Every structure is written in structure tokens, then in C-alpha cells.
Amino acid sequence: MGIGVALCLTGVGITLFYNLQPGALIVVLGVILYVVVASGSGIVKRRRHRRDQARLMKGAPA
């Protein structure tokens, strides 16, 4: 809920200075935030998986 409030306030704040539609801008900001978070979580998950695989390989008998 806090993220939504922050997006709304940011969108309304931007529209004070630029001639844009506030509703559309808030939706676009939400989509951009979703894409950034989804991409970031995928990258983090992939790095953790690789790190775990490397630890398993180090512990494996030679």
C-alpha cells in the first residue's frame, strides 16, 4: 500500500511541472516499477543459484 501511495504522490508531483495526464502517468510508473522489481528478482535468484552450485562443487570429493 505504501508503494502505491508513493507512486501516486510521485505521479501527481510530476504532473504539477509537466503537462501530463496524472492517471496515465501513475499507471506507467507502476508498470516501470513492476518491470524493475521483476527483473531484479530474477537476477538475484540466478546469482544465488550459481553461488549455491559453486559451493556444492567445492565440497564435492575430487
trRosetta pair geometry for C-beta under 8 A, 3 or more apart (Angstrom, degrees):
i j d omega theta_ij theta_ji phi_ij phi_ji
1 4 5.7 -53 -155 34 37 113
1 5 6.5 36 150 -18 67 103
2 5 5.6 -52 -148 36 35 111
2 6 6.3 36 153 -19 66 105
3 6 5.6 -54 -148 38 32 112
3 7 6.3 34 152 -20 65 105
3 33 7.2 161 179 155 119 155
4 7 5.7 -52 -146 36 32 111
4 8 6.3 31 155 -18 65 106
4 30 7.8 20 -114 -102 70 116
5 8 5.7 -54 -147 37 31 111
5 9 6.3 27 157 -14 66 108
6 9 6.0 -56 -144 40 29 107
6 10 6.1 29 156 -18 64 109
7 10 5.7 -58 -145 39 28 111
7 11 6.1 29 157 -19 65 109
7 26 5.7 101 142 -155 98 82
7 29 5.0 164 -153 109 99 123
7 30 5.5 57 -164 -72 159 81
7 33 6.8 -95 -91 -10 122 151
8 11 5.8 -55 -145 37 28 111
8 12 6.2 22 159 -13 64 108
8 26 5.6 23 -104 -127 56 132
9 12 5.9 -55 -142 41 29 107
9 13 6.0 33 156 -23 63 110
10 13 5.6 -57 -145 37 28 114
10 14 6.4 28 157 -19 64 104
10 29 6.3 162 94 -155 121 163
11 14 5.9 -54 -148 33 29 108
11 15 6.5 23 156 -15 63 108
11 22 5.5 107 140 -163 103 75
11 25 4.5 152 -149 106 99 102
11 26 3.7 -52 -51 -76 174 76
11 29 5.5 -135 -72 7 101 144
12 15 5.8 -58 -148 38 33 109
12 16 6.9 46 150 -33 62 95
12 22 5.4 31 -97 -141 63 129
12 26 7.7 19 -39 -68 70 112
13 16 5.8 -44 -160 13 35 116
13 17 7.7 11 153 -1 60 102
14 17 6.4 -73 -165 43 39 98
14 18 5.9 -21 161 31 78 111
14 20 6.8 -15 121 48 101 135
14 25 6.1 -150 78 170 127 150
15 18 6.4 -76 -120 67 35 74
15 19 7.9 54 -157 -133 71 15
15 20 5.1 -114 -108 67 84 87
15 21 7.4 -62 -115 119 131 8
15 22 4.5 -73 -17 -81 164 85
15 25 6.1 -174 -58 27 105 155
20 24 7.2 -121 168 71 93 105
20 25 5.1 76 132 -58 129 129
21 24 4.2 53 87 20 115 112
21 25 6.3 169 84 -16 58 88
22 25 5.7 -61 -145 39 30 111
22 26 6.2 32 160 -22 67 105
23 26 5.9 -55 -150 33 29 110
23 27 6.6 26 153 -15 63 105
24 27 5.8 -56 -152 37 34 111
24 28 6.3 32 152 -18 67 107
25 28 5.6 -54 -145 38 33 111
25 29 6.2 35 155 -20 66 105
26 29 5.7 -52 -146 37 30 112
26 30 6.4 34 152 -21 62 106
27 30 5.6 -55 -151 35 32 114
27 31 6.5 31 153 -18 66 104
28 31 5.7 -52 -147 36 33 110
28 32 6.3 34 154 -19 65 105
29 32 5.7 -54 -146 37 31 112
29 33 6.3 32 154 -19 65 106
30 33 5.7 -54 -147 37 30 111
30 34 6.3 33 153 -21 64 105
31 34 5.6 -53 -148 34 32 114
31 35 6.4 31 154 -18 65 104
32 35 5.9 -55 -149 35 31 110
32 36 6.4 30 154 -18 65 107
33 36 5.8 -56 -147 37 31 111
33 37 6.2 25 158 -14 67 109
34 37 6.0 -59 -145 41 27 106
34 38 6.0 24 159 -17 65 112
35 38 5.9 -56 -140 40 27 109
35 39 6.1 25 160 -16 63 110
36 39 6.0 -59 -146 39 25 108
36 40 6.1 23 157 -18 63 112
37 40 5.7 -57 -143 40 28 112
37 41 6.2 27 160 -19 65 106
38 41 6.1 -54 -145 35 27 107
38 42 6.6 28 155 -18 61 107
39 42 5.8 -58 -153 35 31 112
39 43 6.5 29 153 -18 66 106
40 43 5.7 -55 -148 35 33 110
40 44 6.3 30 156 -17 67 106
41 44 5.7 -52 -144 39 34 111
41 45 6.1 36 155 -22 66 107
42 45 5.7 -54 -145 36 29 111
42 46 6.3 29 156 -19 64 107
43 46 5.9 -57 -149 36 29 110
43 47 6.4 27 155 -17 64 107
44 47 5.8 -57 -148 37 31 110
44 48 6.3 30 156 -18 66 106
45 48 5.9 -55 -148 36 29 110
45 49 6.4 31 153 -21 63 107
46 49 5.7 -55 -149 34 31 112
46 50 6.5 28 154 -16 65 105
47 50 5.8 -55 -148 38 32 109
47 51 6.2 33 154 -20 66 107
48 51 5.6 -54 -146 37 32 112
48 52 6.2 31 155 -18 66 106
49 52 5.8 -56 -148 37 29 110
49 53 6.3 30 153 -19 63 107
50 53 5.6 -55 -147 37 32 112
50 54 6.3 34 153 -21 65 105
51 54 5.7 -54 -150 35 31 112
51 55 6.6 32 152 -19 64 104
52 55 5.7 -52 -150 34 34 112
52 56 6.5 35 152 -19 65 104
53 56 5.7 -53 -150 35 33 112
53 57 6.4 32 153 -19 65 106
54 57 5.7 -55 -147 36 32 111
54 58 6.5 34 154 -21 65 104
55 58 5.8 -52 -148 33 33 111
55 59 6.5 21 157 -11 64 110
56 59 6.0 -66 -150 43 30 105
56 60 6.5 44 151 -41 65 100
57 60 5.6 -40 -150 10 35 119
